[in-house]
Amino acid sequence: MSFQGHIAEAPSAGAGTQAPGARAAGASPHLFNHRTVENYRRSLADGVDRVAARIAGTERPFSGISPARLAPEIDGIDLEQPLNDPTAALDELEEVYLRDAVYFHHPRYLAHLNCPVLIPALLGEAVLTAVNSSLDTWDQSAGGTLIERRLIDWTAERIGLGQDADGIFTSGGTQSNFQALLLARDEACALAAKNSPTPLSRHDILPRLRILTSEASHFSVQKSAKLLGLGQDAVIAVGTGPERRMRPAALAREIERCHADDLVIMAVVATAGTTDFGSIDPLPKIADLCEWAGLWLHVDAAYGCGLLVSPTRRHLLDGIERADSVTVDYHKSFFQPVSSSAVLVRDRAVLRHATYYADYLNPARMAEQRIPNQVDKSIQTTRRFDALKLWLTLRIMGADAVGALFDEVIDRAAGAWELLTDDPRFEVVTKSQLSTVVFRYLPPEGPARDLADGANLFAREALAASGEAVVAGTKVDGHHYLKFTLLNPETSLDDIAHVLDLLAEHAGRYVNERLAPELRHRAG
Ligand SMILES: *Cc1c(COP(=O)(O)O)cnc(C)c1O
């Protein structure tokens, strides 16, 4: 067949001059459009079926596989050889991912701040990814932009930030904290320059900037300081009390010390729910100090934000309404899939520090015309419509139902804490205001006691390798501890008791194996 004839034969042939390659790509069954919706339906339904079967059948949160065993399987796949068959690709995916994934919905997943997710949010995820709106500009999102704005307003109202509040969805708490501190930095620089009798450049001010935050706050504060070009000593750790909450007296002392040293405090970062201890800094007292000293208050509520919808515990966040900026992670205590987070500010004008007008995208005249381009407030450009997940969650089940789930895990953590305080095998640290429990296996007095660190490390790893449960670890006063982070209302006290037995068994074995030779030696 001649080249011309080949083109003429195709049903949707256009002008005879069109290159054959261009037409073939346009007709791809994989490109999502009006011609391929059946393929879309079938393909996604197959994927959903695979996940559903996994979720229905998982007996353990993890298979316990090691990177050394899994890596060769993934490395062995030839990416230059497509399978050309979605079913075969899903079969392969079972082997390299689904079989050995870590399942957060499982009641014995007790490790990090990962939540089981809500079905209304999964529905939102399926919709947002297919429509694929990008929330940088109105002309790429339309209603998506307005829905995001409603949810920002809704969150700001729940916090109590007032009429001038605004904010933006972000990829996570780390980015939210970073953006809040970027705004605080630029406000501090502007203020310092304004108040200085002699001209001050940013270069002069940056090394003098300080952030005050408790020693239990999230590491993203340090990381942000580094990314923001601050000095090595920019983050000052304020002391905490026995409950791991920032001590206002210690904060007052650090403020005075900074003033005496001619340093510029660009922000105080309070944490509403520390990652390890679930402790909430005394927000009203911290807000008083910030008001008195004229300081920017950022509240990192990445973990504690679920209290905003709690039917019984909203008061634990009292004082948060006095913040200049707030971080919330819906993908933690709102049971949303990753990613879903936001940064909120009391005064929308400060968002100008993140504004840049690009001729091709969001020229300044659009802002004058009040065209809602969210990129004007974001440090991202192309950006997911993550807000849709929260929207459908609120529209389908409502805020109270979400808050009730968070309440339940907080109750369960209190129950776990009681179990642990009554159990002589373990020592438990402070009682969390949220849903973490930090504890350790305590070997009996005597030579065994010196093995505590090793025993706790070993128990955690052995438990994960068995796949029976996954727990986290952290350090307290230089010693290795274990940590439960409860975010699953389906985790029962029986599950927790069972995991404690497993941990004690692994830790006990570790101690016995190491102690036995010594005892034998003594006996000989
Ligand atoms: C999880 C967490 C963060 C970081 O949030 P990501 O969503 O993981 O980036 C920040 N602060 C606190 C207190 C957190 O618990």
The ligand as a Tripos MOL2 file, in Angstrom:
@<TRIPOS>MOLECULE
LIG
   15    15     1     0     0
SMALL
NO_CHARGES

@<TRIPOS>ATOM
      1 C1          3.9600   15.5410   60.5560 C.3       1 LIG1
      2 C2          4.3390   16.8330   61.1290 C.ar      1 LIG1
      3 C3          4.9100   17.8320   60.3300 C.ar      1 LIG1
      4 C4          5.3070   17.5820   58.8940 C.3       1 LIG1
      5 O1          4.2080   17.3370   58.0970 O.3       1 LIG1
      6 P1          4.3490   16.5490   56.7130 P.3       1 LIG1
      7 O2          2.9540   16.5350   56.2180 O.co2     1 LIG1
      8 O3          4.8830   15.2040   57.0540 O.co2     1 LIG1
      9 O4          5.2830   17.3210   55.8480 O.co2     1 LIG1
     10 C5          5.1450   19.0570   60.8940 C.ar      1 LIG1
     11 N1          4.8590   19.2870   62.1900 N.ar      1 LIG1
     12 C6          4.3420   18.3430   63.0050 C.ar      1 LIG1
     13 C7          4.0560   18.6710   64.4330 C.3       1 LIG1
     14 C8          4.0600   17.0720   62.5000 C.ar      1 LIG1
     15 O5          3.5670   16.1300   63.2920 O.3       1 LIG1
@<TRIPOS>BOND
     1     1     2 1
     2     2     3 ar
     3     2    14 ar
     4     3     4 1
     5     3    10 ar
     6     4     5 1
     7     5     6 1
     8     6     7 2
     9     6     8 1
    10     6     9 1
    11    10    11 ar
    12    11    12 ar
    13    12    13 1
    14    12    14 ar
    15    14    15 1
@<TRIPOS>SUBSTRUCTURE
     1 LIG1         1 GROUP 0 **** ****
